[in-house]
């Protein structure tokens, strides 16, 4: 009879008998080498996939081509794939014996931005957004890289299936950019129809760090995110006779200025909050005062109490301004379906992953990042009771990053910029290596709760 231990199991055994840190580190080297060899063999294929997805971006809940391609990639590797989970979501399940169940999420949607990166595979796509507006579409947040890293990780894990036991649940999630995709998949039975994960992992791009580096934050990492629509109502008329009208453009300007006092005068200055008017639409011609103006707001808060108070303040300020102008009451609509709760990384899991990453890519390449007022609906999986860890991949070239630190150096383009483009190959290599090692590490977990 032969007894064969996987490399990840051997690592746990070495810990139990008290080896030195250097011996622990050397025990991972064969697995790292095996993964890097697989990446070498797959990198051309993965880069072509990345460029294809980048050139064919799709907006939230419109990810038909992307989800179909991801489903095809996973099926070819032996995953049992279910499509249209949460509208356009994809779930692939790969069972490989008894062991932990690990979920890996990649978000798939792009942004309504006209691309200006100048790369050969730049998007030229235009489409209609959910409000019916004609917009350019671009993968300005790196979700194309997230999907490609998932496919690369799937190819690594299936090729090394003799070295681990457990179940993989790989999900392609729609509509992260509007904060609705994770909830849609959960509402559609993600945790009931498929194996319930012991751990959930996700990665994301970050243009402020160089390639080969990762960053993380323990505990709260990002903020609550809410979207609010305000329709400012007035009385239209001729621009030459404003006294016969109630001008909603002037009223909207007043509301925008008054909204700034929520953070500056109503909130504790030691507790961050953001109220940003991201879009304003009103009027059709120079000399026509319109009947209404539409505004779109993003709201960022640290906790549920602050969230409730800030949303109430927005409605109060808009209505008070209208009352002062003798205008009809504005319509203030909170888009509850797009609410993104604050993102938290579990402390114990974070410690384990950070120690792993420092071992695999070097401690000088693993950074703790500051709190961000950005949003990420991966947080819905935490709220659903899963043990979650989310981290970022650096995507800038070393040269560009170094130049950005010099006085007068060129600032780095980060996500949501029309100029943002990850450096493809090194970003991809780091993503696949770190995520594959993270999964293998967790496959050896005995304490899964």
Secondary structure, DSSP 4 states (H G I P E B T S, - for coil): ------HHHHHHHHHHTT--HHHHHHHHHHHHHHHHHHHHHHHHHHHHHHHHHHHT---TT--HHHHHHHHHHHHHTT-EEEEEETTTEEEEEEEESSS-EEEEEEE---BS-------TT----EEE-TTS-EEE-B--SSHHHHHHHHHHHHHHHHHTGGG--EEEEEEEE--TTTT-HHHHHHHTTHHHHSPPPSEEEEEEEEEEEETT-EEE-SEE-S-EEEEEEEEEE-B-EEGGGGGGSB-HHHHHHHHHHHHHHIIIIIS-TTS-EEEEEEEEEE-SSTTEE-SEEEEEEEEEESSHHHHHHHHHHHHHHHHHHHHHTTPPPPEEEE-GGG-BPPPEE-HHHHHHHHHHHHHHH-GGGEEEPPP-S---TTHHHHHTT-EEEEEEEEEE-HHHHHHHTSTTPPPPP-TTSTT----HHHHHHHHHHHHHHHHHHHHT-S---
